[in-house]
Amino acid sequence: MKSTVLIAAIVAGISLTALDASAAGRGEPREMPDFATLDADGNGSLSVAELEAARTAKFVEMDTDGDGAISLAELTASQADMAQQRAERVLSRLDANDDGVLQADEMAPRDNNAERMLSRIDADDDGEISQEEFDNAGEKREDRDERGKRGDRDDRGGKGHGRRG
């Protein structure tokens, strides 16, 4: 029974974020609601009814005109709200001097991302990226993006989700 509820909680969390992720077009995972939010009756456990209610509440929240459907304008507004929240989190995390704005040094990567990128693209290990290496990297990225649009997985042999319906 516990494993059934756990699986249901995971599925609900994914369902609650699926609209957000697909609307963003990147499939990037969004924050799951916290346990207390999902545990509507406060009994310390999640029921299928609570998980379904949370999913319905998310839909109702997005359906601002109450017509039972999510329009492009409603999706856009939902995405704008989420973008604002993400931007606030980024500012809070990176604003080292708490002045409410980000300077270039606060946005500098904490690791050496440029060197890591160069080493991945630099096929001949000469420490520089040639036009050919640059173009090859772009083609590889386009191939990955295209596979993602089709729902395919990479060469690891995973199964893509494909399109519904």
N, C-alpha and C positions, 0 to 999 in steps of 0.2 A: 504494500500500500504506500509506504514512504517513497519507494522508487517511482511509483506511478505519479504521485504528487510532484516529486522533483522533476520528472520528465515534463509534466504538464506546466510547471512553473517556467522551465526553460523554453518550452514551445510558446507559452504566453509572452515571455519577454521578447522572443524573436518576432512574434506576431505584432506586438505593440510597437516595435521599431521598424517593421517591414515597410509600412507606408512611408515613413520618414526616409528610410534608406533608398527605396526605389524612387521616390520623388526627387531625391538629391541626385539620382542618376549614377552614383558611384558605388552603390552597394556598401558603403562604409557603415560599419555598425554605429549605432547611437546608444546613448546611455539607457540602461534598463531602469525602470522604476525601482525604488527601493522596496524592501520587504514590507515595511510598515504601510506603505501606500497600497500595495497589493492585498495585504491582510486587512480587508475592510472591517471585519467584525472584531479584530484585535485579539483573536484567540491563540495566536502564536503559530498558526498553520495556514496554508493556502489551500483552498478548495478549487475545484474546476469552476464552480459558479463565480468565485471571486476573480479568477483569471479571465473568464469570459466578460465579466462586468468591467474589468479594467480595459479590455480591448474595446468594448462598446463605448466606454467613457472617452477613450482617445478619439474614436471616430466622431462622437458627438461634439467633442471639443474642436475638432477640425471643421466640422460642418456648421459653420457660423450662421448660415441663413436657415438652418433647420429643415432643409428640403429632403433630407435623407440621402444626399449624394455629395461627394466632394468635387467641387469645380476646380478648374485651373487656378482661378483667383484664390480659392481657399487653400489649395496646395501651396501656392506662391506665398501667401501670408504665413502659413505654418512654417515654411522653410525660412522666411525672413526672421520669424521669431526665434527659431533654432539657431540661425546664423548669429543673431544678436547675443544669444546666451553663450554660444561658443566663443565669440569675440570677447565677451566679458571674462570668461574663464582664462583665455589666452592672456589678456591684459593683466589679470590678477596674478597669473603664474609667472609671467616674464618681467613685470614692472618692478625691477630690483630696488629702485629708489622711491617707490610709492608716490610718484608725482602724477599718476593718472595718464601718462603717455609713454610710448615706447621710443627710446633712442636706438640708433643703429647698433650700439654695443650690446644692448639688452636683447636684441633680436639675433645676434650672431649665434651660429650653431655652437652647441656645447661640445660637440665632438668634431672631428675633422671630416665633415661630410664631403667637402670638395675632393680631398685626397681619396676617400673611399669611392666616390663616383669616378674619378680619373682611373683608379686601378681597375674598376670593372669594365670600363670602356676601352682602355688602352691595350688593345690586342697584342701589339708587338713589344709591350713593356719598355718603351723608350722614355717614359715619363711625360709624354705629351699626347694630346688627342689630335689625330690627323682628320682631314675632311672625310676620308673614307670611314674611319672609325666612328666619327660623329654621325654620319649618315646611316651606318649599320646599326648603331644604337637606336636611332630614331625608328628604323624599320622594325627592329625587335619590339620596341615599345608599341608601335602601331599594331603589330601582330598580337601582342598581349591584349591590347584594348579591344581589338576585333573579336578575339576569342571570348573575352568577357561579355561583349554585347550579345554573342550567340548563346551564352550560358555554358560554354565549354570550359573545361578545366585545363590546366597546363599539362606538361608532359609527364606528370606524376601518375597519370592513369585514373584520376578521380572522375566521378560522374558529375556532369553539369546538371543544373536544375532545369535548364531550357525554359521555354516560354509556356505559360499557362494557357489552357483553352484552346 
